[in-house]
């Protein structure tokens, strides 16, 4: 289906809270199940970000287009400064990444990201990987997955909301602050192009021009009220420690269940469906409105 503003109205917002309950989805069949760390924390503690003071050399990224296919090859080394991971368990190392996606994306029914599936890739070749492989008592079948930006389970993120996989892959869990600064992002202007999702639709950060006015777009997710079930499940108030603490409330913000909207931008003056990184949960979308390319995973146990 070619994407038009009318097609957005017909199919985009079919992704409702009932259809997109934030569930834990295991990796694709055919991959062995990795061992997960065991946690019993139930409180969102907030996160302390490490200063990004280290400059890396040797960044490589190339973007090409042929027919309806965009190909990005990169080594996942950013040109902005990063945290000092030299004393951590994982150090940044060059990757051999190759991502492919449609130039003109097609809307389908919304699908949640799976464990070890990348949401997309930034223009600098660094991946957006919002899901943390951290679960209540180390059990993905528990139905409770820790939110990477809540701090219940510290992940050692730097000021770009990024850290390093065991493979050496540097990747973003939140707003790529250093990249946004390099691209000239400003709260007074529409966001520059930040990257592309795995289904080919563009990614912007925070702001867009709506009706001639620059506006910060907001998520439509809210914390549930009350307390978690307890028993064999986590206790305590729904405070954002877990992804499942949130529910999508259609119309409560500017964006749909996949943090997307129809936008007219400098890159797409005729308009396009686009994803927006937000200040509040989910920050990086947790579902896709189009068909993802398999080059974005899931990949286990590599990520």
ABEGO torsion letter per residue (X at the ends): XBBBAAAAAAAAAABBAAAABBBBBBBBBGBBBBBBBBBABABBAEBBBBBBABBBBGBBBBBBBBEABBBBBBAGBBABBBBBAAABABBBBBBBBBBBBBABBBBBBBBBBBBGBBABBBAAGBBBBABBBBBBGGBAAAGBBBBAAAGABBAGBBAAGBBBBAAGBBBBABBBAAAAAAAGBBAABBBBBAEBBAAGBBBBBGBBBBGGBBBBBBBABBBBBEBBAEEABBBEBBAGABAAABBBBBGABABBAAGBBBBBBAABAAEBBBBBBBABOAGBBABBABBBBAAAOBBOAAX
